[in-house]
Amino acid sequence: PDGIARFLARNPDLSLVAHEDGRLVGFVFCGNDGRRGYLHHLVVAPSHRGRGIGRALVERCIAALAAQGIVKVHADVLQENDDALRFWRRVGFGRRDDITRFSYVPQSRPDA
């Protein structure tokens, strides 16, 4: 919760949720580093997939970033997540094979 609160405080009005009948059915964390936009953890409830909720969340994030002058947006996708790979292609994202993501996770934080 603390990490989420810090992310939202640094990126006000960018992350979004989708509700239906008072129930949370989707969300995305959206942020930027002042130059590039990043979409993290886009999730739509399995019962609500295929209805355009994910696309709407992504399009609204892209528009919010563009309003801040940020037009290049990245999303990380696990290579084995075929459904997600297809989704991101459908919403206009292209796969980049020219970069490799490196991450640092301190040994004392196996849950990070």
LOTORVO-867517 format. One record per atom (N, C-alpha, C, O): residue number from 1; atom name; x, y, z. Coordinates in pm, 1 decimal. Example, Ala and Ser with C-alpha at 12.3 -4.5 7.8 and 13.67 -1.06 7.14 Angstrom:
BEGIN
+-----+------+----------+----------+----------+
! pos ! site !        x !        y !        z !
+-----+------+----------+----------+----------+
!   1 !    N !   1319.0 !   -569.0 !    780.0 !
!   1 !   CA !   1230.0 !   -450.0 !    780.0 !
!   1 !    C !   1320.0 !   -330.0 !    780.0 !
!   1 !    O !   1423.6 !   -331.9 !    846.5 !
!   2 !    N !   1285.0 !   -225.0 !    708.0 !
!   2 !   CA !   1367.0 !   -106.0 !    714.0 !
!   2 !    C !   1290.0 !      3.0 !    787.0 !
!   2 !    O !   1340.9 !    113.8 !    803.9 !
+-----+------+----------+----------+----------+
END
This chain:
BEGIN
+-----+------+----------+----------+----------+
! pos ! site !        x !        y !        z !
+-----+------+----------+----------+----------+
!   1 !    N !     80.1 !   -122.6 !      0.0 !
!   1 !   CA !      0.0 !      0.0 !      0.0 !
!   1 !    C !     83.6 !    128.0 !      0.0 !
!   1 !    O !     47.1 !    225.7 !    -65.4 !
!   2 !    N !    196.6 !    128.1 !     73.6 !
!   2 !   CA !    279.6 !    248.7 !     77.8 !
!   2 !    C !    338.5 !    278.9 !    -59.6 !
!   2 !    O !    340.4 !    394.2 !   -102.6 !
!   3 !    N !    386.1 !    176.1 !   -128.1 !
!   3 !   CA !    444.0 !    195.7 !   -261.3 !
!   3 !    C !    340.7 !    245.2 !   -360.9 !
!   3 !    O !    369.7 !    331.0 !   -444.2 !
!   4 !    N !    220.9 !    191.3 !   -352.1 !
!   4 !   CA !    113.3 !    235.8 !   -441.3 !
!   4 !    C !     79.7 !    381.7 !   -412.8 !
!   4 !    O !     61.4 !    460.7 !   -505.4 !
!   5 !    N !     71.6 !    416.8 !   -287.5 !
!   5 !   CA !     41.2 !    555.8 !   -250.9 !
!   5 !    C !    148.1 !    650.8 !   -303.7 !
!   5 !    O !    115.7 !    758.3 !   -354.2 !
!   6 !    N !    274.7 !    612.4 !   -292.7 !
!   6 !   CA !    382.9 !    697.6 !   -344.7 !
!   6 !    C !    371.2 !    713.5 !   -495.6 !
!   6 !    O !    387.8 !    823.8 !   -547.9 !
!   7 !    N !    342.5 !    603.0 !   -566.9 !
!   7 !   CA !    328.5 !    608.3 !   -712.3 !
!   7 !    C !    213.8 !    701.7 !   -751.7 !
!   7 !    O !    229.6 !    785.6 !   -840.4 !
!   8 !    N !     99.6 !    687.3 !   -686.3 !
!   8 !   CA !    -15.2 !    771.1 !   -718.6 !
!   8 !    C !     11.1 !    917.8 !   -685.9 !
!   8 !    O !    -33.0 !   1006.2 !   -759.3 !
!   9 !    N !     82.2 !    944.5 !   -577.2 !
!   9 !   CA !    114.2 !   1082.6 !   -540.9 !
!   9 !    C !    206.1 !   1146.9 !   -643.3 !
!   9 !    O !    194.2 !   1266.0 !   -672.1 !
!  10 !    N !    298.2 !   1068.1 !   -698.5 !
!  10 !   CA !    392.0 !   1120.5 !   -799.0 !
!  10 !    C !    326.9 !   1136.1 !   -935.7 !
!  10 !    O !    375.7 !   1211.8 !  -1019.7 !
!  11 !    N !    217.4 !   1065.1 !   -958.1 !
!  11 !   CA !    152.5 !   1063.9 !  -1088.7 !
!  11 !    C !      2.0 !   1089.8 !  -1073.1 !
!  11 !    O !    -79.5 !   1004.9 !  -1109.0 !
!  12 !    N !    -34.5 !   1206.2 !  -1019.8 !
!  12 !   CA !   -175.8 !   1231.6 !   -992.8 !
!  12 !    C !   -260.4 !   1231.4 !  -1120.4 !
!  12 !    O !   -216.3 !   1276.7 !  -1226.0 !
!  13 !    N !   -381.9 !   1179.7 !  -1108.1 !
!  13 !   CA !   -481.6 !   1183.1 !  -1215.0 !
!  13 !    C !   -444.8 !   1102.2 !  -1339.0 !
!  13 !    O !   -500.4 !   1126.2 !  -1446.2 !
!  14 !    N !   -352.2 !   1006.6 !  -1326.8 !
!  14 !   CA !   -315.1 !    925.3 !  -1442.5 !
!  14 !    C !   -363.4 !    781.2 !  -1430.3 !
!  14 !    O !   -404.5 !    722.7 !  -1530.5 !
!  15 !    N !   -359.9 !    723.8 !  -1314.6 !
!  15 !   CA !   -403.8 !    585.2 !  -1297.1 !
!  15 !    C !   -556.1 !    581.3 !  -1294.6 !
!  15 !    O !   -621.1 !    674.8 !  -1247.9 !
!  16 !    N !   -611.8 !    472.0 !  -1345.2 !
!  16 !   CA !   -756.3 !    464.4 !  -1364.0 !
!  16 !    C !   -813.6 !    332.4 !  -1314.9 !
!  16 !    O !   -744.3 !    230.8 !  -1308.9 !
!  17 !    N !   -940.5 !    336.1 !  -1280.3 !
!  17 !   CA !  -1014.6 !    215.0 !  -1245.9 !
!  17 !    C !  -1141.4 !    210.8 !  -1329.8 !
!  17 !    O !  -1191.0 !    313.9 !  -1375.0 !
!  18 !    N !  -1192.8 !     90.3 !  -1350.0 !
!  18 !   CA !  -1320.5 !     71.2 !  -1419.1 !
!  18 !    C !  -1414.3 !     -1.5 !  -1323.5 !
!  18 !    O !  -1377.5 !   -102.1 !  -1262.9 !
!  19 !    N !  -1535.6 !     50.7 !  -1311.0 !
!  19 !   CA !  -1637.1 !     -8.7 !  -1223.5 !
!  19 !    C !  -1759.6 !    -47.1 !  -1305.4 !
!  19 !    O !  -1791.8 !     15.9 !  -1406.1 !
!  20 !    N !  -1825.9 !   -150.8 !  -1260.0 !
!  20 !   CA !  -1956.3 !   -185.8 !  -1315.5 !
!  20 !    C !  -2044.1 !   -229.7 !  -1200.3 !
!  20 !    O !  -2009.4 !   -321.2 !  -1125.6 !
!  21 !    N !  -2156.9 !   -164.7 !  -1186.5 !
!  21 !   CA !  -2249.8 !   -195.4 !  -1077.4 !
!  21 !    C !  -2181.2 !   -193.3 !   -941.0 !
!  21 !    O !  -2207.0 !   -278.3 !   -855.8 !
!  22 !    N !  -2093.0 !    -94.1 !   -921.7 !
!  22 !   CA !  -2024.9 !    -79.1 !   -794.3 !
!  22 !    C !  -1910.8 !   -176.9 !   -770.7 !
!  22 !    O !  -1851.7 !   -178.3 !   -662.7 !
!  23 !    N !  -1880.0 !   -257.1 !   -868.9 !
!  23 !   CA !  -1774.2 !   -357.2 !   -855.2 !
!  23 !    C !  -1653.3 !   -319.2 !   -941.1 !
!  23 !    O !  -1668.5 !   -281.0 !  -1057.1 !
!  24 !    N !  -1534.0 !   -329.7 !   -883.6 !
!  24 !   CA !  -1411.7 !   -302.8 !   -958.0 !
!  24 !    C !  -1392.0 !   -411.7 !  -1062.9 !
!  24 !    O !  -1387.1 !   -530.1 !  -1029.5 !
!  25 !    N !  -1380.6 !   -372.2 !  -1190.0 !
!  25 !   CA !  -1363.6 !   -470.7 !  -1296.9 !
!  25 !    C !  -1235.0 !   -449.8 !  -1376.5 !
!  25 !    O !  -1201.1 !   -531.6 !  -1462.1 !
!  26 !    N !  -1162.5 !   -340.0 !  -1348.7 !
!  26 !   CA !  -1036.4 !   -318.1 !  -1418.2 !
!  26 !    C !   -960.6 !   -201.8 !  -1358.2 !
!  26 !    O !  -1018.2 !   -114.1 !  -1293.9 !
!  27 !    N !   -830.4 !   -202.8 !  -1380.3 !
!  27 !   CA !   -748.9 !    -88.8 !  -1338.4 !
!  27 !    C !   -617.7 !    -88.9 !  -1413.7 !
!  27 !    O !   -576.6 !   -190.0 !  -1470.8 !
!  28 !    N !   -552.7 !     26.6 !  -1412.7 !
!  28 !   CA !   -418.9 !     41.0 !  -1469.8 !
!  28 !    C !   -346.5 !    150.3 !  -1391.9 !
!  28 !    O !   -403.9 !    254.5 !  -1360.4 !
!  29 !    N !   -220.7 !    124.9 !  -1361.9 !
!  29 !   CA !   -134.7 !    227.5 !  -1304.7 !
!  29 !    C !    -63.9 !    295.2 !  -1420.5 !
!  29 !    O !     -3.8 !    228.9 !  -1505.0 !
!  30 !    N !    -71.1 !    425.8 !  -1424.2 !
!  30 !   CA !    -10.3 !    503.3 !  -1532.3 !
!  30 !    C !     77.8 !    609.9 !  -1470.3 !
!  30 !    O !     38.2 !    676.2 !  -1374.4 !
!  31 !    N !    196.9 !    626.4 !  -1524.9 !
!  31 !   CA !    287.8 !    727.1 !  -1473.1 !
!  31 !    C !    384.9 !    772.2 !  -1579.5 !
!  31 !    O !    380.2 !    725.5 !  -1693.3 !
!  32 !    N !    471.4 !    861.7 !  -1542.9 !
!  32 !   CA !    572.4 !    909.6 !  -1636.5 !
!  32 !    C !    696.0 !    954.7 !  -1561.5 !
!  32 !    O !    693.9 !    978.7 !  -1440.8 !
!  33 !    N !    802.6 !    965.1 !  -1637.0 !
!  33 !   CA !    928.3 !   1012.4 !  -1579.6 !
!  33 !    C !    961.3 !   1153.2 !  -1628.8 !
!  33 !    O !   1074.4 !   1199.8 !  -1615.6 !
!  34 !    N !    860.5 !   1220.6 !  -1685.8 !
!  34 !   CA !    881.2 !   1353.7 !  -1741.1 !
!  34 !    C !    913.0 !   1351.2 !  -1889.1 !
!  34 !    O !    909.7 !   1454.9 !  -1955.4 !
!  35 !    N !    943.7 !   1234.1 !  -1941.2 !
!  35 !   CA !    979.7 !   1219.0 !  -2081.9 !
!  35 !    C !    900.4 !   1107.8 !  -2148.9 !
!  35 !    O !    855.7 !   1123.1 !  -2262.6 !
!  36 !    N !    882.7 !    995.9 !  -2079.2 !
!  36 !   CA !    813.7 !    878.6 !  -2132.2 !
!  36 !    C !    702.4 !    837.9 !  -2036.5 !
!  36 !    O !    712.0 !    856.4 !  -1915.2 !
!  37 !    N !    596.9 !    782.2 !  -2094.2 !
!  37 !   CA !    487.3 !    731.3 !  -2013.8 !
!  37 !    C !    502.5 !    581.9 !  -1994.0 !
!  37 !    O !    563.8 !    513.4 !  -2075.9 !
!  38 !    N !    447.2 !    531.9 !  -1885.9 !
!  38 !   CA !    455.3 !    390.0 !  -1852.4 !
!  38 !    C !    320.7 !    341.4 !  -1801.9 !
!  38 !    O !    259.1 !    404.2 !  -1715.8 !
!  39 !    N !    276.0 !    229.6 !  -1855.7 !
!  39 !   CA !    154.0 !    165.9 !  -1810.1 !
!  39 !    C !    194.4 !     40.2 !  -1735.9 !
!  39 !    O !    267.2 !    -43.7 !  -1789.0 !
!  40 !    N !    147.2 !     27.5 !  -1613.8 !
!  40 !   CA !    182.9 !    -85.4 !  -1528.3 !
!  40 !    C !     56.2 !   -156.8 !  -1483.1 !
!  40 !    O !    -44.9 !    -93.4 !  -1453.1 !
!  41 !    N !     62.8 !   -285.9 !  -1478.8 !
!  41 !   CA !    -39.8 !   -368.6 !  -1414.5 !
!  41 !    C !   -180.6 !   -346.0 !  -1468.9 !
!  41 !    O !   -275.5 !   -334.9 !  -1391.2 !
!  42 !    N !   -195.3 !   -339.3 !  -1599.0 !
!  42 !   CA !   -330.0 !   -332.8 !  -1656.1 !
!  42 !    C !   -398.5 !   -466.1 !  -1630.7 !
!  42 !    O !   -347.7 !   -571.5 !  -1669.2 !
!  43 !    N !   -513.9 !   -460.8 !  -1565.7 !
!  43 !   CA !   -588.7 !   -582.1 !  -1532.8 !
!  43 !    C !   -736.8 !   -556.9 !  -1559.0 !
!  43 !    O !   -791.7 !   -453.5 !  -1521.1 !
!  44 !    N !   -799.4 !   -653.1 !  -1624.4 !
!  44 !   CA !   -944.5 !   -652.9 !  -1640.3 !
!  44 !    C !   -993.4 !   -788.4 !  -1591.1 !
!  44 !    O !   -936.5 !   -892.1 !  -1625.1 !
!  45 !    N !  -1098.4 !   -786.9 !  -1511.4 !
!  45 !   CA !  -1154.1 !   -911.9 !  -1458.9 !
!  45 !    C !  -1183.6 !  -1006.8 !  -1575.0 !
!  45 !    O !  -1237.8 !   -964.3 !  -1677.0 !
!  46 !    N !  -1148.5 !  -1134.5 !  -1560.5 !
!  46 !   CA !  -1174.5 !  -1230.7 !  -1668.7 !
!  46 !    C !  -1319.1 !  -1227.4 !  -1718.1 !
!  46 !    O !  -1344.1 !  -1245.0 !  -1837.3 !
!  47 !    N !  -1413.7 !  -1205.3 !  -1628.0 !
!  47 !   CA !  -1554.6 !  -1200.0 !  -1667.0 !
!  47 !    C !  -1589.8 !  -1078.7 !  -1752.3 !
!  47 !    O !  -1697.9 !  -1073.1 !  -1810.9 !
!  48 !    N !  -1498.4 !   -981.1 !  -1759.5 !
!  48 !   CA !  -1525.7 !   -857.6 !  -1832.4 !
!  48 !    C !  -1431.8 !   -834.5 !  -1950.7 !
!  48 !    O !  -1436.8 !   -728.9 !  -2013.8 !
!  49 !    N !  -1348.5 !   -929.6 !  -1980.4 !
!  49 !   CA !  -1256.3 !   -914.6 !  -2093.0 !
!  49 !    C !  -1332.8 !   -924.1 !  -2224.8 !
!  49 !    O !  -1437.5 !   -988.1 !  -2234.3 !
!  50 !    N !  -1276.8 !   -858.3 !  -2325.8 !
!  50 !   CA !  -1339.7 !   -859.5 !  -2456.9 !
!  50 !    C !  -1450.4 !   -756.6 !  -2472.8 !
!  50 !    O !  -1519.7 !   -756.0 !  -2574.6 !
!  51 !    N !  -1468.1 !   -670.7 !  -2375.2 !
!  51 !   CA !  -1572.6 !   -567.9 !  -2379.6 !
!  51 !    C !  -1517.5 !   -428.7 !  -2408.0 !
!  51 !    O !  -1593.7 !   -332.0 !  -2411.0 !
!  52 !    N !  -1388.0 !   -416.7 !  -2428.8 !
!  52 !   CA !  -1328.2 !   -286.3 !  -2456.8 !
!  52 !    C !  -1283.7 !   -209.6 !  -2334.3 !
!  52 !    O !  -1241.8 !    -94.4 !  -2345.4 !
!  53 !    N !  -1292.0 !   -271.0 !  -2217.6 !
!  53 !   CA !  -1252.7 !   -201.6 !  -2094.1 !
!  53 !    C !  -1103.2 !   -173.7 !  -2093.2 !
!  53 !    O !  -1061.2 !    -61.6 !  -2064.4 !
!  54 !    N !  -1022.8 !   -274.1 !  -2124.4 !
!  54 !   CA !   -877.7 !   -254.9 !  -2127.4 !
!  54 !    C !   -837.8 !   -149.6 !  -2228.9 !
!  54 !    O !   -755.7 !    -62.7 !  -2199.9 !
!  55 !    N !   -896.0 !   -157.0 !  -2348.2 !
!  55 !   CA !   -866.3 !    -58.5 !  -2452.8 !
!  55 !    C !   -903.1 !     82.1 !  -2404.0 !
!  55 !    O !   -826.2 !    176.2 !  -2423.7 !
!  56 !    N !  -1018.9 !     96.8 !  -2341.2 !
!  56 !   CA !  -1060.7 !    228.3 !  -2293.1 !
!  56 !    C !   -964.7 !    281.5 !  -2186.7 !
!  56 !    O !   -930.4 !    399.7 !  -2188.2 !
!  57 !    N !   -921.4 !    196.2 !  -2095.4 !
!  57 !   CA !   -825.7 !    238.8 !  -1993.1 !
!  57 !    C !   -696.0 !    285.7 !  -2058.1 !
!  57 !    O !   -642.3 !    390.5 !  -2022.3 !
!  58 !    N !   -646.0 !    208.1 !  -2153.4 !
!  58 !   CA !   -521.1 !    244.0 !  -2221.7 !
!  58 !    C !   -537.6 !    375.2 !  -2297.9 !
!  58 !    O !   -451.7 !    463.0 !  -2289.0 !
!  59 !    N !   -646.2 !    389.4 !  -2372.3 !
!  59 !   CA !   -666.5 !    511.5 !  -2450.5 !
!  59 !    C !   -677.1 !    634.2 !  -2361.7 !
!  59 !    O !   -625.7 !    740.5 !  -2396.7 !
!  60 !    N !   -743.1 !    621.1 !  -2247.0 !
!  60 !   CA !   -753.7 !    734.8 !  -2155.0 !
!  60 !    C !   -619.7 !    769.2 !  -2093.4 !
!  60 !    O !   -588.8 !    886.7 !  -2073.5 !
!  61 !    N !   -539.9 !    668.3 !  -2063.2 !
!  61 !   CA !   -404.9 !    695.5 !  -2010.8 !
!  61 !    C !   -320.5 !    766.5 !  -2115.3 !
!  61 !    O !   -251.6 !    863.7 !  -2084.3 !
!  62 !    N !   -325.6 !    718.5 !  -2238.5 !
!  62 !   CA !   -247.9 !    781.4 !  -2345.6 !
!  62 !    C !   -290.2 !    926.6 !  -2364.0 !
!  62 !    O !   -205.4 !   1014.0 !  -2381.9 !
!  63 !    N !   -419.7 !    952.7 !  -2359.7 !
!  63 !   CA !   -468.6 !   1090.5 !  -2372.9 !
!  63 !    C !   -422.8 !   1177.5 !  -2255.8 !
!  63 !    O !   -384.7 !   1292.9 !  -2275.5 !
!  64 !    N !   -426.5 !   1123.0 !  -2134.5 !
!  64 !   CA !   -383.5 !   1199.8 !  -2016.7 !
!  64 !    C !   -234.0 !   1230.7 !  -2024.6 !
!  64 !    O !   -190.9 !   1340.6 !  -1989.8 !
!  65 !    N !   -156.2 !   1134.2 !  -2070.1 !
!  65 !   CA !    -12.7 !   1158.1 !  -2086.8 !
!  65 !    C !     12.1 !   1261.8 !  -2195.8 !
!  65 !    O !     95.6 !   1350.8 !  -2179.4 !
!  66 !    N !    -60.0 !   1250.4 !  -2306.7 !
!  66 !   CA !    -43.8 !   1346.3 !  -2416.8 !
!  66 !    C !    -76.6 !   1488.3 !  -2371.0 !
!  66 !    O !    -13.3 !   1584.1 !  -2415.3 !
!  67 !    N !   -175.4 !   1501.8 !  -2282.5 !
!  67 !   CA !   -209.4 !   1633.5 !  -2229.7 !
!  67 !    C !    -94.9 !   1693.8 !  -2148.9 !
!  67 !    O !    -88.2 !   1815.2 !  -2129.8 !
!  68 !    N !     -5.3 !   1607.5 !  -2101.8 !
!  68 !   CA !    114.0 !   1654.0 !  -2029.5 !
!  68 !    C !    234.3 !   1665.3 !  -2122.2 !
!  68 !    O !    345.2 !   1692.3 !  -2076.2 !
!  69 !    N !    213.6 !   1644.8 !  -2253.5 !
!  69 !   CA !    321.5 !   1655.6 !  -2351.3 !
!  69 !    C !    401.2 !   1528.2 !  -2368.8 !
!  69 !    O !    508.9 !   1530.8 !  -2428.4 !
!  70 !    N !    351.3 !   1417.4 !  -2318.8 !
!  70 !   CA !    422.1 !   1289.7 !  -2327.5 !
!  70 !    C !    350.4 !   1201.5 !  -2428.5 !
!  70 !    O !    234.9 !   1163.8 !  -2408.8 !
!  71 !    N !    421.0 !   1168.6 !  -2538.2 !
!  71 !   CA !    355.1 !   1093.7 !  -2645.4 !
!  71 !    C !    410.3 !    952.6 !  -2664.8 !
!  71 !    O !    348.5 !    872.0 !  -2734.3 !
!  72 !    N !    523.1 !    921.6 !  -2606.1 !
!  72 !   CA !    578.8 !    786.6 !  -2616.3 !
!  72 !    C !    547.0 !    712.0 !  -2487.9 !
!  72 !    O !    579.5 !    758.0 !  -2378.4 !
!  73 !    N !    482.8 !    595.7 !  -2502.4 !
!  73 !   CA !    433.7 !    521.8 !  -2386.4 !
!  73 !    C !    481.6 !    378.1 !  -2393.3 !
!  73 !    O !    476.5 !    315.5 !  -2499.2 !
!  74 !    N !    528.0 !    325.5 !  -2281.0 !
!  74 !   CA !    578.1 !    188.6 !  -2273.1 !
!  74 !    C !    489.6 !    103.5 !  -2182.1 !
!  74 !    O !    425.7 !    154.0 !  -2089.8 !
!  75 !    N !    487.4 !    -26.4 !  -2210.5 !
!  75 !   CA !    421.5 !   -124.9 !  -2124.2 !
!  75 !    C !    508.5 !   -249.1 !  -2122.8 !
!  75 !    O !    551.7 !   -295.1 !  -2228.5 !
!  76 !    N !    534.8 !   -303.6 !  -2006.5 !
!  76 !   CA !    610.9 !   -427.6 !  -1994.3 !
!  76 !    C !    512.8 !   -544.5 !  -1992.8 !
!  76 !    O !    408.9 !   -539.3 !  -1926.9 !
!  77 !    N !    547.6 !   -649.7 !  -2066.4 !
!  77 !   CA !    462.3 !   -768.3 !  -2075.1 !
!  77 !    C !    551.0 !   -891.2 !  -2060.2 !
!  77 !    O !    654.5 !   -901.8 !  -2125.9 !
!  78 !    N !    511.1 !   -982.8 !  -1975.1 !
!  78 !   CA !    585.9 !  -1107.8 !  -1963.1 !
!  78 !    C !    578.7 !  -1185.0 !  -2094.0 !
!  78 !    O !    472.0 !  -1195.9 !  -2154.4 !
!  79 !    N !    692.0 !  -1238.2 !  -2137.7 !
!  79 !   CA !    700.5 !  -1304.6 !  -2267.0 !
!  79 !    C !    605.0 !  -1421.7 !  -2282.0 !
!  79 !    O !    560.2 !  -1450.4 !  -2393.0 !
!  80 !    N !    573.0 !  -1489.7 !  -2172.9 !
!  80 !   CA !    486.1 !  -1607.1 !  -2182.4 !
!  80 !    C !    337.5 !  -1572.5 !  -2171.7 !
!  80 !    O !    253.3 !  -1662.3 !  -2176.3 !
!  81 !    N !    304.1 !  -1445.3 !  -2157.7 !
!  81 !   CA !    164.7 !  -1405.1 !  -2144.6 !
!  81 !    C !    106.2 !  -1375.1 !  -2282.7 !
!  81 !    O !     96.6 !  -1259.5 !  -2323.9 !
!  82 !    N !     67.7 !  -1480.5 !  -2352.3 !
!  82 !   CA !     20.3 !  -1466.8 !  -2489.7 !
!  82 !    C !   -102.9 !  -1377.7 !  -2501.7 !
!  82 !    O !   -113.3 !  -1299.3 !  -2596.1 !
!  83 !    N !   -196.2 !  -1388.8 !  -2407.4 !
!  83 !   CA !   -315.5 !  -1304.0 !  -2411.8 !
!  83 !    C !   -278.0 !  -1156.6 !  -2404.6 !
!  83 !    O !   -330.9 !  -1074.8 !  -2479.9 !
!  84 !    N !   -187.0 !  -1123.0 !  -2314.3 !
!  84 !   CA !   -143.9 !   -983.4 !  -2299.6 !
!  84 !    C !    -68.3 !   -936.7 !  -2423.5 !
!  84 !    O !    -86.9 !   -823.7 !  -2468.6 !
!  85 !    N !     15.9 !  -1022.3 !  -2478.2 !
!  85 !   CA !     89.4 !   -984.6 !  -2599.2 !
!  85 !    C !     -7.3 !   -951.9 !  -2712.3 !
!  85 !    O !     11.9 !   -852.9 !  -2782.9 !
!  86 !    N !   -110.0 !  -1032.8 !  -2730.4 !
!  86 !   CA !   -210.4 !  -1006.2 !  -2834.2 !
!  86 !    C !   -285.8 !   -876.2 !  -2804.9 !
!  86 !    O !   -310.3 !   -796.3 !  -2895.4 !
!  87 !    N !   -322.2 !   -855.7 !  -2678.7 !
!  87 !   CA !   -394.7 !   -733.7 !  -2641.9 !
!  87 !    C !   -314.1 !   -609.6 !  -2679.1 !
!  87 !    O !   -364.6 !   -520.1 !  -2747.0 !
!  88 !    N !   -189.0 !   -604.7 !  -2634.5 !
!  88 !   CA !   -109.5 !   -484.0 !  -2658.1 !
!  88 !    C !    -88.6 !   -458.9 !  -2806.9 !
!  88 !    O !    -85.0 !   -343.4 !  -2849.5 !
!  89 !    N !    -75.0 !   -562.7 !  -2885.5 !
!  89 !   CA !    -65.9 !   -543.3 !  -3031.0 !
!  89 !    C !   -196.4 !   -484.2 !  -3085.2 !
!  89 !    O !   -194.7 !   -393.6 !  -3168.5 !
!  90 !    N !   -309.4 !   -536.9 !  -3036.8 !
!  90 !   CA !   -440.7 !   -488.3 !  -3084.6 !
!  90 !    C !   -463.5 !   -341.1 !  -3052.3 !
!  90 !    O !   -529.9 !   -270.9 !  -3128.5 !
!  91 !    N !   -409.7 !   -293.8 !  -2940.9 !
!  91 !   CA !   -431.7 !   -153.4 !  -2905.5 !
!  91 !    C !   -322.5 !    -61.9 !  -2960.6 !
!  91 !    O !   -313.3 !     54.5 !  -2921.4 !
!  92 !    N !   -240.1 !   -113.8 !  -3051.0 !
!  92 !   CA !   -146.0 !    -29.5 !  -3123.5 !
!  92 !    C !     -4.1 !    -24.1 !  -3072.5 !
!  92 !    O !     76.6 !     52.4 !  -3125.3 !
!  93 !    N !     29.7 !   -102.9 !  -2971.1 !
!  93 !   CA !    166.8 !   -104.8 !  -2921.2 !
!  93 !    C !    248.8 !   -201.4 !  -3005.3 !
!  93 !    O !    199.6 !   -306.9 !  -3045.5 !
!  94 !    N !    372.3 !   -165.9 !  -3031.5 !
!  94 !   CA !    462.5 !   -252.6 !  -3106.3 !
!  94 !    C !    569.2 !   -310.8 !  -3015.4 !
!  94 !    O !    618.7 !   -245.4 !  -2923.6 !
!  95 !    N !    602.8 !   -434.9 !  -3043.8 !
!  95 !   CA !    706.4 !   -502.5 !  -2965.1 !
!  95 !    C !    843.9 !   -448.6 !  -3003.3 !
!  95 !    O !    874.5 !   -429.5 !  -3121.0 !
!  96 !    N !    924.8 !   -424.8 !  -2902.2 !
!  96 !   CA !   1061.5 !   -377.8 !  -2925.6 !
!  96 !    C !   1157.3 !   -491.8 !  -2897.2 !
!  96 !    O !   1156.6 !   -550.5 !  -2789.0 !
!  97 !    N !   1238.1 !   -521.6 !  -2994.3 !
!  97 !   CA !   1339.8 !   -624.7 !  -2976.8 !
!  97 !    C !   1479.3 !   -565.2 !  -2965.6 !
!  97 !    O !   1577.7 !   -638.6 !  -2956.1 !
!  98 !    N !   1488.5 !   -432.3 !  -2966.5 !
!  98 !   CA !   1618.5 !   -366.0 !  -2962.8 !
!  98 !    C !   1663.0 !   -329.1 !  -2821.9 !
!  98 !    O !   1772.6 !   -276.2 !  -2803.3 !
!  99 !    N !   1578.0 !   -356.9 !  -2721.6 !
!  99 !   CA !   1616.5 !   -327.1 !  -2584.6 !
!  99 !    C !   1588.3 !   -448.4 !  -2496.5 !
!  99 !    O !   1504.8 !   -532.8 !  -2528.9 !
! 100 !    N !   1658.1 !   -454.9 !  -2387.2 !
! 100 !   CA !   1636.0 !   -558.7 !  -2287.0 !
! 100 !    C !   1618.6 !   -489.7 !  -2153.0 !
! 100 !    O !   1697.9 !   -402.8 !  -2116.8 !
! 101 !    N !   1517.0 !   -527.3 !  -2080.5 !
! 101 !   CA !   1490.9 !   -467.8 !  -1949.6 !
! 101 !    C !   1578.0 !   -537.1 !  -1846.3 !
! 101 !    O !   1579.9 !   -660.0 !  -1839.3 !
! 102 !    N !   1649.1 !   -460.6 !  -1766.8 !
! 102 !   CA !   1724.8 !   -510.4 !  -1653.5 !
! 102 !    C !   1658.6 !   -457.7 !  -1527.6 !
! 102 !    O !   1612.5 !   -343.6 !  -1525.4 !
! 103 !    N !   1653.1 !   -537.8 !  -1423.8 !
! 103 !   CA !   1594.4 !   -496.4 !  -1297.0 !
! 103 !    C !   1690.5 !   -527.6 !  -1183.8 !
! 103 !    O !   1763.4 !   -626.7 !  -1187.8 !
! 104 !    N !   1689.7 !   -442.8 !  -1084.2 !
! 104 !   CA !   1768.6 !   -465.2 !   -964.2 !
! 104 !    C !   1673.5 !   -490.4 !   -849.6 !
! 104 !    O !   1585.9 !   -408.4 !   -821.9 !
! 105 !    N !   1689.5 !   -601.2 !   -783.8 !
! 105 !   CA !   1610.8 !   -634.5 !   -665.7 !
! 105 !    C !   1710.1 !   -676.2 !   -558.5 !
! 105 !    O !   1774.9 !   -779.9 !   -572.1 !
! 106 !    N !   1723.5 !   -596.9 !   -451.3 !
! 106 !   CA !   1818.2 !   -632.4 !   -345.5 !
! 106 !    C !   1788.0 !   -770.5 !   -288.2 !
! 106 !    O !   1671.7 !   -809.2 !   -277.4 !
! 107 !    N !   1890.2 !   -843.2 !   -252.4 !
! 107 !   CA !   1873.8 !   -977.5 !   -198.2 !
! 107 !    C !   1786.1 !   -978.3 !    -73.7 !
! 107 !    O !   1719.0 !  -1077.6 !    -45.5 !
! 108 !    N !   1786.4 !   -869.5 !     -0.4 !
! 108 !   CA !   1705.1 !   -865.0 !    121.1 !
! 108 !    C !   1557.6 !   -840.0 !     92.5 !
! 108 !    O !   1476.8 !   -838.4 !    185.3 !
! 109 !    N !   1520.8 !   -820.4 !    -33.4 !
! 109 !   CA !   1381.0 !   -794.6 !    -70.0 !
! 109 !    C !   1332.4 !   -896.0 !   -173.2 !
! 109 !    O !   1303.4 !   -857.2 !   -286.4 !
! 110 !    N !   1322.6 !  -1023.6 !   -138.7 !
! 110 !   CA !   1279.3 !  -1121.8 !   -237.7 !
! 110 !    C !   1137.0 !  -1099.7 !   -286.2 !
! 110 !    O !   1099.3 !  -1151.2 !   -391.4 !
! 111 !    N !   1056.9 !  -1023.7 !   -211.1 !
! 111 !   CA !    917.3 !  -1000.7 !   -250.5 !
! 111 !    C !    900.9 !   -880.9 !   -342.8 !
! 111 !    O !    790.2 !   -855.0 !   -389.9 !
! 112 !    N !   1007.7 !   -807.5 !   -369.6 !
! 112 !   CA !    998.4 !   -682.9 !   -448.4 !
! 112 !    C !    973.0 !   -710.7 !   -595.2 !
! 112 !    O !    962.5 !   -617.4 !   -674.8 !
+-----+------+----------+----------+----------+
END
